[in-house]
Amino acid sequence: MRTGIYLAVTAKRNRRSAASGLPCQLLSATSTTVSRQTVYRRLGHIGLYARRPVRCVPLTATHCHLRLTWSREHALWTPQQWSCVMFSDEFWFSLQSDSRRTLIWRALGTRYHQENTVERHRYGGAGWLVWGEFILVVPELTCMFRV
């Protein structure tokens, strides 16, 4: 039982600790030998799983407030009102190696918690930027504007 508690505390303190490194830490701290698979199993029993961290642009309190205000203003819009809005998105495809192979220990439902995210400020290296738009077309409406 002590083994599971030690692994849980260590994984929660350092979410980026590798499953292959946790048995070494456990061995030096408690003289107990466990396999990497045992680490996965024990942490899985308490709800911690190895997952990729979310990469996102850091939001300030002002950004969060403005997003919440906008969503409250548009919460009761009808489908006809939304049909006049054009949405767009972009995605960067990197031509260099992917450095997102680092996993973190996190519980289910905590994907977007701050301790489980990695800040992304800009794209690095060569690649392609793909941009697209879409709109819901309703025949009786002819208006179109961008959000």
C-alpha positions in Angstrom: 0.0 0.0 0.0 2.9 2.4 0.7 4.1 1.9 -2.8 0.9 3.2 -4.3 0.8 6.2 -2.0 4.4 7.1 -2.8 3.9 6.8 -6.5 0.7 8.9 -6.3 2.4 11.7 -4.4 5.4 11.7 -6.6 3.3 11.7 -9.8 1.1 14.5 -8.6 4.1 16.6 -7.5 5.9 16.2 -10.8 3.3 15.5 -13.4 5.9 15.2 -16.1 7.8 12.4 -14.4 8.3 9.4 -16.7 6.9 6.0 -15.8 10.3 4.5 -16.4 11.8 7.0 -13.8 9.3 6.4 -11.1 10.5 2.9 -10.2 14.0 4.2 -9.7 12.7 7.0 -7.4 10.7 4.4 -5.5 13.7 2.1 -5.2 15.9 4.8 -3.8 13.3 6.0 -1.3 11.8 2.7 -0.1 14.0 -0.1 -1.3 11.0 -1.5 -3.2 11.4 -2.8 -6.8 8.4 -2.4 -9.1 8.1 -2.6 -12.9 7.0 0.2 -15.2 3.7 -1.7 -15.8 3.1 -1.7 -12.1 3.5 2.1 -12.0 0.8 2.4 -14.7 -1.5 0.0 -12.9 -1.1 1.6 -9.5 -1.6 5.1 -10.8 -4.5 4.0 -12.9 -6.2 2.6 -9.7 -6.2 6.1 -8.2 -7.3 7.8 -11.5 -4.0 9.1 -12.9 -3.3 8.3 -16.5 -0.4 9.2 -18.8 -1.7 11.7 -21.4 -0.3 14.5 -23.6 -0.7 17.9 -22.1 -2.9 20.4 -23.8 -1.0 23.1 -25.7 -2.7 26.5 -25.6 -2.1 30.2 -25.7 -2.1 31.5 -22.1 -5.2 33.6 -21.3 -5.2 36.5 -18.9 -8.1 37.3 -16.6 -9.2 40.0 -19.0 -9.4 37.4 -21.9 -11.5 35.0 -19.8 -13.8 37.8 -18.7 -14.3 39.0 -22.3 -15.0 35.5 -23.6 -17.5 34.9 -20.8 -19.3 38.2 -21.6 -19.4 37.4 -25.4 -20.8 33.9 -24.7 -23.5 35.2 -22.4 -24.5 37.9 -25.0 -24.9 35.2 -27.7 -26.3 32.3 -25.6 -29.9 32.9 -26.7 -29.3 33.5 -30.4 -31.6 31.7 -32.8 -30.4 29.5 -35.7 -31.3 32.3 -38.1 -29.0 34.7 -36.2 -26.2 32.2 -36.2 -26.6 31.5 -39.9 -25.3 35.0 -40.6 -22.0 34.3 -38.9 -18.9 33.0 -40.7 -16.5 31.0 -38.5 -12.8 30.5 -39.4 -10.0 28.5 -38.0 -6.3 27.8 -38.8 -3.9 25.0 -38.1 -0.2 24.8 -38.4 1.4 21.6 -39.8 5.0 21.4 -38.8 7.6 19.9 -41.2 10.0 19.3 -38.3 9.9 16.5 -35.7 7.1 16.5 -33.2 8.3 17.5 -29.7 4.9 16.7 -28.1 5.9 13.2 -27.0 6.1 14.3 -23.3 3.3 12.8 -21.3 1.9 14.0 -18.0 0.0 12.2 -15.2 -3.6 13.5 -14.9 -7.0 12.4 -13.8 -9.9 12.0 -16.1 -11.9 15.3 -16.6 -8.9 17.5 -15.7 -7.6 18.0 -19.3 -7.9 21.8 -19.3 -6.7 22.4 -15.7 -3.8 24.9 -15.6 -1.4 22.3 -14.2 -2.1 20.0 -17.2 -1.5 22.5 -20.0 1.7 23.7 -21.8 1.8 27.3 -22.9 2.3 27.8 -26.6 3.3 31.3 -27.7 4.3 30.8 -31.3 4.9 28.2 -33.9 8.5 27.2 -34.5 10.2 25.9 -37.6 9.1 25.4 -41.2 5.6 24.2 -42.0 2.3 24.9 -43.6 -0.5 27.1 -42.2 -3.9 26.0 -43.3 -6.9 28.4 -42.9 -10.5 27.8 -43.6 -14.0 29.3 -43.1 -17.5 27.9 -42.9 -21.0 29.3 -42.6 -24.5 27.8 -42.2 -26.5 28.7 -45.3 -30.2 29.5 -44.8 -32.0 30.3 -48.1 -34.2 33.1 -46.8 -31.3 35.0 -45.2 -28.6 36.7 -47.3 -26.6 38.5 -44.6 -23.0 37.5 -43.9 -20.4 39.0 -41.5 -17.4 37.7 -39.6 -17.0 37.1 -35.9 
